[in-house]
């Protein structure tokens, strides 16, 4: 296994190195940063909060699961709701 494919050695594993983000439970601020870096367009916390207010799914603790959020965006776009903008 190459180093880039090895499990992260974050605080939960007791190792040193990257703290790693959990895409299944990202705080809104982290989700905005990740989506901005990966998506090519700026995504702000206020945009995510607007989507949450419009029905985007969140975890019980208020974090976002990026897979569930992406699925919600696709559903909204298919329904003509737009989402994300």
Secondary structure, DSSP 4 states (H G I P E B T S, - for coil): --GGGSPP--GGGT--S-----TTSB-HHHHHHHHHHHHSS---HHHHHHHHHTT----TTS-B-HHHHHHHHHHHHHTT-----
